[in-house]
Structure formats: C-alpha cells, structure tokens
Amino acid sequence: MNKTILEVTNNIIKRSKKNRKVYLEMIEKSKLEGMSRKRMGCSNLAHTIAPMSDSEKELLMDMEIPNIGIVTAYNDMLSAHEPYKNYPDIIKEELVKNKATGQVAGGVPSMCDGITQGKEGMELSLFSRDNIAMGTAIGLSHNVFDGAVYLGVCDKIVPGLLMGALSFGHLPAVFIPSGPMPSGISNSDKAKKREEFALGKIDKGELLKVEAQSYHSCGTCTFFGTANSNQMLLEMMGLQLPNGSFVNTNTPLRKELTKEATRQVLSLVRKDGFALADIIDERSFVNAIVGLMATGGSSNHTIHLIAMAKIAGITLNWDDFDAISKVTPLLCQMYPNGSLDVNHFRDAGGMGVVISQLIKAGLVHNDVKTIVGVGLDDFCVEPKLEDEKLIFTKDCNVSRNTEVVSSIESPYSVEGGLKLLTGNIGRSVIKTSALKEEQLYIKAPAMVFDTQEGLKESFARGELNKDFVAVVKCQGPKANGMPELHGLLPIMGLIQNQGFKVAIVTDGRMSGASGKVPSAIHLTNEAIEGGMINNIRNDDIICLDVKNGKLTLEESSEELIKRVNKNKIIKNNDLTYGRFLFNAVRENISNAEDGATIFKDYEEKE
Ligand SMILES: O=C(O)C(=O)C[C@H](O)[C@H](O)COP(=O)(O)O
C-alpha cells in the first residue's frame, strides 16, 4: 500500500475521531432499535399500506417481509433523470417477484447546471445539495423501510442523496444510475462552435443546432463533468454495481442492471449484510479522492466530498486532496481533459481498468466493504448480457483504448488532476488535468470584475486582447451561492487560443466541463467575508505557479495591510427567482474548504 495514502488515511482517522464517534453511536442506536415497522402502531401501519395493491398489502402486513424505500430525483427536464420515470415500477416489480415490497419514500429536487449556467438559477444550485440531503431524510423519516435505493445522477444530486442516506446509515443502501446518452457531436467541436459564436462568425440559430446535436436525447451528458464524476465516485466507494455506471440509458443491459441493483439491496437486507454506515468509512473517502485524481474528475468534488464526509463524521481538507494528488497518476483523458467521452471510456474497459490499475499500484484500500462484498477487486469486471442474462465478466484489467484510459506504467501525467494553491490571497484549488505545460505558470496584471457579466462586457469592448489574470470576485457561497462560472470559458479560451497568457482567480466555482483555462477557484476566504481577493486592484501583478502550488499577489505586505477593508464589498441584492428564500442559507453556509454547507460538525474538531 502506498505510504502517502496510508498516512493521509491515518491523519483523517485521527482528525475525525470525535465526530466519527458521535456519528457511529447515532447509527448504532438506530440499528439496535431494529426494524422500525415492528415498532409502529396499527394506524401508522395502515397509513403506510393504504396506497398499495391488495397483494402488496398482504405482503407488507407480514413484518418479516422487507420494504425498500426509493428516493428519486426524477424530473423530465434533466436528460439524465428523465429515464428514472419508470424505475420505481421496475424496482417494485422486481421486489414483489422476490417476495418484498417497495415504496417511493420521496422525491428530491434536481437542478440542471447546463440549463442554469450563467443565469440566476445557478445561484440556487449549490444550495440544492443540502436541500436534497434534507429531502432524502424527510422521505426516509416515515421509518417503514428496511433498506433504500437512491436514484440520482447529476451534480448536486448524488452528493445530496448520499448525505441524506448517511443520516440513515443503519439501512443498507444501493445507488442506481440511469446511464449516459449516446455520443452526439463531439464536445471539442461544440467548444469550437461556441468560440465562433463569441467572435460573431455564426449566429444563434446555427449555434443552437450544434448544441442540440450535443445534448440530443435522454441520459447523462457525455463529458466527464460533475455528474459522471459522481458515478465514478460511487463505484470507488462501492455503492453502485461494478462497472455499470456508464452503460447507456434505456438499453436492455441498463434495465437488467437496475433489477440486479434491486436484488442486491434486498440481499443485503435479508442476509443482514452491510448497511451504508458499515461500508462508508475514512478509507472509502480516500478511495474516492484517489479515483477523482486518477480520472481527472470535477473540481466540484473538492467541495462535495468534504460535505458528504462531514455527515459520516469524517473531516477532510484540501491538504488531503493535494497529498493524494501528488502520488496518484492521471489515468484518464475524457473531455474536458481529452477529446473522447464517457462512452469511449466505457468501451475501453472504464472503471474496471481504472480500479484494477489503482489496486496494482497499491493506491486504494482494497479491504473495504462494498454493496457486493469485501474488496474493490469485485469492481474489476464488466457487465454484459448473455442470452438475455446479466453476467459480470472478469479480468477487465487492461485498457482497450489508451487514448482514453491508460495504465499505471504509462499515465498521462505522474500526478493527479487537481492541486491545492496557497499564498497571500488565500487557499484555492486548480484543475490541472486539462492544462498544457505552458499554462502551468503565468504572471500577469489583474483585471478585476465583480460579476461574470462585467468580464463579458469588457471583452465586448475589446479590452481583453492581452495577457491578464481575470479576478472574478464576490462569487463565493455566502455572496451568491457560489455559481459555476463556466460561461466565461468560451471568451477566455478564445483569448488563450490567440496566444495570450490568461488565467482566472475566483472565489466562485467552475463546472466539471471546465478546465482548459488555468483557474484558481474556490478561493477562501471569499470576498464578502473580507478575503484578500476583495483587495486586489486592476494591474496588480498576480503570479500563478501551478507546479509549486502557489498563487501570489505581488504586492508588499504593508500595502496589502493598508488595503484591508478599504474596497467596498459588493453583495448581490437582486433576490428574484426564488433567491430570497435562501437568505438563511447564505448567512449560515460554511466556506468551500468546509464543504460550503449549512451542516455543522457533530463535535468541535480536535
Ligand atoms: O459538470 C458540471 O459541473 C456541469 O455543470 C455540467 C454542465 O452541464 C456543464 O456546465 C455544461 O457544459 P458544456 O459542456 O460546456 O455545455
């Protein structure tokens, strides 16, 4: 086992001791109380079964029959979630076939960041994660379930579902994906057309046609953004069926996997198998971070993993991510890190190859519990249909296409996909997996903007044809919910392609689809908390030195002290489109390195 990985794991265990104890005691208490249905009054039980068919009623009146809760993030405006429409029926039918029952415990909201990108709605996006966690707990709080399945794919949804599920960690839990859409126009061609649009070379009608060839049907978007990074993480944590995440939506294999996932949760319930809290521990989070680094996954997970771990009483920080990244080679090249997508990744062997390579290098804990047993070896397989029967073929260890997934011996980079930056502006994170060597160092004057629109307007005025560092401030969780600033990428990409050296520094986020322009993101403290980013002025020199993990404002300390609290703090006072309802969230949310969450630690940190 790699020494650094062990050391990071031990640090996390030590740091989390007090919180972890409180969490595990809470779970143990629920476990000891046993099946909640048995403790219910007749009226409570009658309410539970009232909407069921007669045959289901008969089954559920038998207290030994498991009842599985389904928490669904279905809606039909997210391409990744539309396929969930029929899942509850498929799951319930499979349960009844196996002498058990199922009920939709609750629906949770699911936002599409592709729809809200650059718009007001994006200011609710990050907040929706904690809301989903609470919604999940509310659904499960009816307390009539012996296990649960979770239906969600996209960015904030899986983290929120897992956070809610962890609060019911005494129950066995299985996550069920819906799978990606088939590949349409390539993601790189789409990016090129966007740049042509930004230059006025094509009109909106033409761009829309291209976009609609990229986002063309049901299923998860094909790039390796936050949604597909979620899928990867769930496999690394052993919560989803082995190597099944990227099987296309609405295919016979997908349907069989859904049925198998249903049988799996049932088997965990019946055999008194692992509950969620037995599976998830410090090692599973370390494995998840290793997976994130090895695949070059979404920067959003430097926030979400911290928030998810917090619910399990586990305290992570960006030093853990950075230390893991330094020893984890980059094994994947999916868009935005390469030109191919998750469909190509799956065809090359997908997660089976990644996990097997990581096991070989001693980079993951292989003694972890999962929904299918003990050890990640079980995940080095491939699901297939043979005579309409689901099988998992063994030995999915070597890539069938080294343009998209490689090996430990010849990685795309010796280090992982994300890095911590420190310096006199604060702590921030940068995604490095999509950057070229010459983009790893930039020293240039700052151009400061309080809004994304400010930068776009400056571009339209022709002011940005030069080397510069775009400082986009007042975009942190407390200011406006920390929107993804992905909409700046076509402009910044264009300037970069013209040969200028550019970078972004922000207290906001980027999308999982971002990465081609060096971006120091999640900067803490954020501007409205009085962070140093608020004191940067136009033409200050900023040095971004990725290799050495440094982000520095080249001004003397005396000058910086003089500036403290001199700049006015810009707060977004436009609270239309539902944003008013989230005032309390903005007031109580923690900083990015603490998970940007309203949930507090169980105990004070040691
Ligand atoms: O992965 C994330 O974090 C996302 O937010 C996904 C969004 O759908 C992208 O921002 C869309 O990006 P494009 O491919 O540029 O259209």
The ligand as a Gaussian input file, in Angstrom:
#p B3LYP/6-31G(d) Opt

LIG

0 1
 O      -20.293000      19.135000     -14.836000
 C      -20.713000      20.170000     -14.338000
 O      -20.264000      20.640000     -13.279000
 C      -21.787000      20.914000     -15.007000
 O      -22.190000      21.938000     -14.540000
 C      -22.381000      20.385000     -16.214000
 C      -22.998000      21.424000     -17.107000
 O      -23.966000      20.754000     -17.819000
 C      -21.929000      21.993000     -17.939000
 O      -21.522000      23.214000     -17.426000
 C      -22.252000      22.078000     -19.374000
 O      -21.102000      22.462000     -20.012000
 P      -20.884000      22.438000     -21.590000
 O      -20.342000      21.107000     -21.965000
 O      -19.886000      23.497000     -21.806000
 O      -22.207000      22.672000     -22.239000

